[in-house]
Amino acid sequence: MSNLKPKYFFTGILLAVIGTGLFSIKSIFIKLAYAEGLNADSVIMLRMAIALPIYLSIIFWLIKHKPIEPSAIYSRLAIIILLGFIGYFLSSWLDLKGLEYISAQLERLTLFTYPIWVAILGAIFFKTPLTSKIILAIIVSYFGLWLVFNEELKYTGEQTLWGTFFVLLSAFTFSIYVLVSKKIIAEISSLWFTSLAMSISSIFVLAYYFVFFDISQIEVSNLAWLWMFLLAIFSTIIPSFMMAEAIHRIGGAQTGVVGMLGPIITIALAAWILNEPFGWIHVIGLGFILAGISLLTIKHTKKT
């Protein structure tokens, strides 16, 4: 990291901070949309239907102003399609499904443990050793998650089990996306990769909805449309480019450190806007999770 120009590094940090903040309010918009009668399937469909024309427009702009060799895309198209399916269709659907059952606070804390999965999958498939520090990070992080999970379990029972299960699966699938996408981003640029992967993901989402659901049955209030547009523009399109470019500029480890702001922002907004309960258990659980993720990011930062 020391070889990076200060301005280049600062821009990467700024992109990560703003992108993290915008992604953090995603859960709030989704919960507000649920309050207007929408569910996970309709929310993900409307979100990506709004986003797709914008991503396609960016691709056309890139073809004209930042062209790359078609072979660079064709040779990587299969893996980009797979990442589009995993990262922003499957992972997003699982996350949205989980939010139907659990609070925005527990959802964000659960999803935030995805670096743990990155470490585990890295050890299994990329021969990255599971050191004692990584094992300690796993124990500390999931102890903090268990504290908050157990607190919600007292009030919602089986719903908390299902919701947390769905979001854990979302964290797992997103970790695959993060692990595999780094190399592709370095090869074809964050703009090209994000535009292609998100467009493909949007097509998967729309195909899924039109095959399994009747779009004529969906009812969207004016307020729900507002939350959908805010979700698509400010918590999907803009931060997707920001975070991809942040990873390109400052690396995944530094971006992960900045990402630690995410749960704090979500929890604060959930308590303020959604009136979700917030007590000492949430504070202690958040502290353990932040401490665990810190162990991972500090370890990786030292290597860079």
C-alpha positions as CSV (number, residue, x, y, z in Angstrom):
1,M,0.0,0.0,0.0
2,S,2.9,2.3,0.6
3,N,3.7,2.5,-3.1
4,L,0.3,4.1,-3.9
5,K,0.2,7.8,-4.6
6,P,-1.4,9.6,-1.7
7,K,-4.2,11.1,-3.9
8,Y,-4.9,7.8,-5.5
9,F,-5.1,6.1,-2.1
10,F,-7.2,8.9,-0.6
11,T,-9.7,8.6,-3.5
12,G,-9.9,4.8,-2.9
13,I,-10.6,5.4,0.8
14,L,-13.3,8.0,0.0
15,L,-15.0,5.7,-2.5
16,A,-15.0,2.9,0.1
17,V,-16.5,5.2,2.8
18,I,-19.3,6.6,0.6
19,G,-20.0,3.2,-1.0
20,T,-20.2,1.6,2.5
21,G,-22.6,4.3,3.7
22,L,-24.9,3.9,0.7
23,F,-24.9,0.1,0.9
24,S,-25.6,0.4,4.6
25,I,-29.0,2.1,4.0
26,K,-30.1,-0.7,1.7
27,S,-31.7,-2.6,4.6
28,I,-33.6,0.5,5.6
29,F,-35.1,1.0,2.1
30,I,-36.1,-2.6,1.9
31,K,-37.8,-2.7,5.3
32,L,-39.7,0.5,4.4
33,A,-40.8,-1.2,1.1
34,Y,-41.9,-4.3,3.0
35,A,-44.0,-1.9,5.2
36,E,-45.8,-0.9,1.9
37,G,-46.8,-4.5,1.2
38,L,-43.9,-5.7,-1.0
39,N,-42.0,-8.9,-0.4
40,A,-38.5,-10.1,-1.2
41,D,-39.4,-11.3,-4.8
42,S,-41.1,-8.1,-5.8
43,V,-38.4,-5.9,-4.2
44,I,-35.5,-7.6,-6.0
45,M,-37.4,-7.5,-9.3
46,L,-38.3,-3.8,-9.1
47,R,-34.8,-3.0,-7.9
48,M,-33.1,-4.6,-10.8
49,A,-35.7,-3.5,-13.4
50,I,-34.9,0.1,-12.5
51,A,-31.1,-0.6,-12.4
52,L,-30.8,-2.6,-15.7
53,P,-31.3,0.3,-18.2
54,I,-28.7,2.3,-16.4
55,Y,-26.1,-0.5,-16.4
56,L,-26.8,-1.1,-20.1
57,S,-26.4,2.6,-20.8
58,I,-23.0,2.5,-19.0
59,I,-21.9,-0.5,-21.2
60,F,-22.8,1.4,-24.4
61,W,-20.8,4.4,-23.0
62,L,-17.8,2.2,-22.3
63,I,-17.9,0.7,-25.8
64,K,-17.6,4.2,-27.2
65,H,-15.3,5.8,-24.8
66,K,-13.3,3.0,-23.0
67,P,-13.3,0.1,-25.4
68,I,-11.4,-3.1,-24.7
69,E,-10.7,-6.1,-26.9
70,P,-13.8,-8.2,-27.4
71,S,-11.7,-11.3,-26.7
72,A,-11.0,-10.0,-23.2
73,I,-14.8,-10.2,-22.5
74,Y,-15.5,-13.4,-24.4
75,S,-12.7,-15.3,-22.7
76,R,-14.1,-14.3,-19.3
77,L,-17.8,-14.3,-20.1
78,A,-18.7,-17.6,-18.5
79,I,-17.2,-16.6,-15.2
80,I,-18.7,-13.1,-15.3
81,I,-22.2,-14.7,-15.9
82,L,-21.6,-17.1,-13.0
83,L,-20.5,-14.1,-10.8
84,G,-23.5,-12.1,-11.9
85,F,-25.8,-15.0,-10.9
86,I,-24.1,-15.6,-7.5
87,G,-23.2,-12.1,-6.4
88,Y,-26.3,-10.0,-7.1
89,F,-29.1,-12.5,-7.9
90,L,-28.7,-15.4,-5.5
91,S,-26.9,-13.5,-2.7
92,S,-29.3,-10.5,-3.0
93,W,-32.4,-12.8,-3.0
94,L,-31.2,-14.7,0.1
95,D,-30.5,-11.4,1.9
96,L,-33.9,-9.9,1.0
97,K,-35.6,-13.1,2.1
98,G,-33.8,-13.0,5.4
99,L,-35.0,-9.4,5.9
100,E,-38.5,-10.6,5.8
101,Y,-37.9,-12.4,9.1
102,I,-35.3,-10.5,11.1
103,S,-34.4,-6.9,12.0
104,A,-32.2,-4.7,9.8
105,Q,-29.6,-4.7,12.6
106,L,-29.3,-8.5,12.8
107,E,-29.3,-8.8,9.0
108,R,-26.4,-6.3,8.6
109,L,-24.4,-7.9,11.4
110,T,-24.9,-11.4,9.9
111,L,-24.0,-10.3,6.4
112,F,-21.0,-8.4,7.7
113,T,-19.4,-11.7,8.7
114,Y,-18.7,-12.5,5.0
115,P,-14.9,-11.9,5.4
116,I,-15.0,-15.0,7.6
117,W,-16.3,-17.1,4.7
118,V,-13.7,-15.4,2.4
119,A,-10.9,-16.7,4.8
120,I,-12.4,-20.2,5.1
121,L,-13.0,-20.6,1.3
122,G,-9.5,-19.1,0.7
123,A,-8.0,-21.8,2.9
124,I,-10.0,-24.6,1.1
125,F,-9.6,-23.5,-2.5
126,F,-6.6,-21.2,-2.6
127,K,-4.4,-22.8,0.0
128,T,-4.4,-19.8,2.3
129,P,-3.5,-21.1,5.7
130,L,-6.1,-20.9,8.5
131,T,-3.8,-19.4,11.2
132,S,-4.6,-19.1,14.9
133,K,-5.5,-15.5,14.4
134,I,-8.1,-16.3,11.7
135,I,-9.6,-19.1,13.9
136,L,-9.8,-16.6,16.8
137,A,-11.5,-14.0,14.5
138,I,-14.1,-16.6,13.5
139,I,-14.8,-17.5,17.2
140,V,-15.0,-13.8,18.3
141,S,-17.1,-12.7,15.4
142,Y,-19.7,-15.5,15.6
143,F,-19.9,-15.2,19.4
144,G,-20.9,-11.5,18.9
145,L,-23.4,-12.6,16.2
146,W,-24.8,-15.3,18.6
147,L,-25.4,-12.6,21.3
148,V,-27.6,-10.5,19.0
149,F,-29.2,-13.6,17.4
150,N,-30.1,-14.9,20.8
151,E,-31.6,-11.6,21.9
152,E,-34.0,-11.6,18.8
153,L,-34.7,-15.2,19.3
154,K,-36.5,-14.4,22.6
155,Y,-39.1,-12.3,20.7
156,T,-39.5,-13.8,17.3
157,G,-38.5,-17.5,17.7
158,E,-38.5,-19.5,14.5
159,Q,-38.5,-16.4,12.3
160,T,-35.1,-15.4,13.6
161,L,-33.8,-18.9,12.8
162,W,-34.9,-18.8,9.2
163,G,-34.0,-15.1,8.7
164,T,-30.4,-15.6,10.0
165,F,-30.0,-18.8,8.0
166,F,-30.9,-17.0,4.7
167,V,-28.6,-14.1,5.5
168,L,-25.7,-16.5,6.4
169,L,-26.2,-18.2,3.0
170,S,-26.1,-14.7,1.5
171,A,-22.8,-13.9,3.2
172,F,-21.4,-17.3,2.0
173,T,-22.4,-16.7,-1.7
174,F,-21.2,-13.1,-1.6
175,S,-17.8,-14.3,-0.3
176,I,-17.5,-16.4,-3.4
177,Y,-18.3,-13.3,-5.5
178,V,-15.6,-11.3,-3.7
179,L,-12.9,-14.0,-3.9
180,V,-13.4,-14.7,-7.6
181,S,-14.1,-11.1,-8.8
182,K,-10.8,-9.6,-7.7
183,K,-8.9,-11.1,-10.5
184,I,-11.5,-10.2,-13.2
185,I,-11.6,-6.6,-12.0
186,A,-7.9,-6.3,-12.3
187,E,-8.0,-7.6,-15.8
188,I,-10.9,-5.7,-17.4
189,S,-11.4,-2.7,-15.0
190,S,-14.0,-2.2,-12.3
191,L,-16.3,-0.2,-14.7
192,W,-16.5,-3.0,-17.3
193,F,-16.8,-5.8,-14.7
194,T,-19.5,-4.1,-12.6
195,S,-21.6,-3.1,-15.6
196,L,-21.5,-6.6,-17.1
197,A,-22.0,-8.5,-13.9
198,M,-24.9,-6.3,-12.7
199,S,-26.6,-6.4,-16.1
200,I,-26.4,-10.2,-16.1
201,S,-27.6,-10.3,-12.6
202,S,-30.6,-8.0,-13.5
203,I,-31.5,-10.3,-16.4
204,F,-31.4,-13.4,-14.1
205,V,-33.7,-11.5,-11.6
206,L,-36.2,-10.5,-14.3
207,A,-36.3,-13.9,-15.8
208,Y,-36.8,-15.5,-12.4
209,Y,-39.7,-13.2,-11.6
210,F,-41.5,-13.5,-15.0
211,V,-41.2,-17.4,-14.9
212,F,-42.5,-17.9,-11.4
213,F,-44.7,-14.9,-10.7
214,D,-47.5,-12.9,-12.3
215,I,-46.4,-9.3,-12.7
216,S,-50.0,-8.1,-13.1
217,Q,-50.6,-9.1,-9.5
218,I,-48.0,-6.7,-8.1
219,E,-49.3,-3.6,-6.4
220,V,-46.9,-0.8,-5.8
221,S,-47.9,2.3,-3.8
222,N,-46.3,5.7,-4.6
223,L,-44.3,5.5,-1.5
224,A,-43.0,2.0,-2.4
225,W,-41.9,3.4,-5.8
226,L,-39.9,6.0,-4.0
227,W,-38.2,3.5,-1.8
228,M,-37.5,1.3,-4.9
229,F,-35.9,4.1,-6.8
230,L,-33.8,5.2,-3.9
231,L,-32.8,1.5,-3.3
232,A,-31.9,1.0,-7.0
233,I,-30.0,4.3,-7.5
234,F,-28.4,5.1,-4.2
235,S,-28.0,1.6,-2.6
236,T,-27.3,-0.5,-5.7
237,I,-25.9,1.3,-8.8
238,I,-23.8,4.0,-7.3
239,P,-22.1,2.0,-4.5
240,S,-21.6,-1.1,-6.8
241,F,-19.2,1.0,-8.9
242,M,-17.7,2.8,-5.9
243,M,-16.8,-0.4,-4.0
244,A,-15.4,-2.2,-7.1
245,E,-13.2,0.8,-7.8
246,A,-12.2,1.0,-4.1
247,I,-11.1,-2.6,-4.2
248,H,-9.1,-1.9,-7.4
249,R,-7.4,1.2,-5.8
250,I,-6.7,0.2,-2.2
251,G,-7.3,-3.6,-2.2
252,G,-9.8,-5.8,-0.5
253,A,-8.2,-5.6,3.0
254,Q,-8.3,-1.9,3.2
255,T,-11.8,-1.8,1.7
256,G,-12.8,-4.4,4.4
257,V,-11.5,-2.1,7.2
258,V,-13.6,0.8,5.9
259,G,-16.6,-1.6,5.5
260,M,-16.6,-1.9,9.3
261,L,-18.6,1.3,9.3
262,G,-21.5,-0.4,7.6
263,P,-23.1,-2.2,10.6
264,I,-22.7,0.9,12.7
265,I,-24.6,3.0,10.2
266,T,-27.3,0.4,9.6
267,I,-27.9,-0.1,13.3
268,A,-28.1,3.6,14.0
269,L,-30.6,4.2,11.1
270,A,-32.6,1.1,12.0
271,A,-33.1,2.3,15.6
272,W,-33.9,5.9,14.4
273,I,-36.0,5.3,11.3
274,L,-37.5,1.9,11.9
275,N,-37.7,2.1,15.7
276,E,-36.0,-1.3,16.1
277,P,-34.9,-2.1,19.6
278,F,-31.3,-1.3,20.5
279,G,-29.7,-2.2,23.8
280,W,-26.5,-3.2,25.5
281,I,-26.6,-6.7,23.9
282,H,-26.5,-5.1,20.4
283,V,-23.5,-2.9,21.5
284,I,-21.6,-5.9,22.9
285,G,-22.4,-8.1,19.9
286,L,-21.4,-5.4,17.5
287,G,-18.1,-4.9,19.5
288,F,-17.2,-8.6,19.2
289,I,-18.0,-8.8,15.5
290,L,-15.9,-5.6,14.8
291,A,-13.1,-7.1,16.9
292,G,-13.2,-10.3,15.0
293,I,-13.2,-8.7,11.5
294,S,-10.4,-6.4,12.7
295,L,-8.2,-9.4,13.4
296,L,-8.7,-10.6,9.8
297,T,-8.2,-7.2,8.1
298,I,-5.2,-6.3,10.2
299,K,-3.6,-9.6,9.3
300,H,-4.1,-9.1,5.6
301,T,-3.1,-5.5,5.7
302,K,0.3,-6.4,7.1
303,K,0.8,-8.7,4.1
304,T,0.1,-6.0,1.5
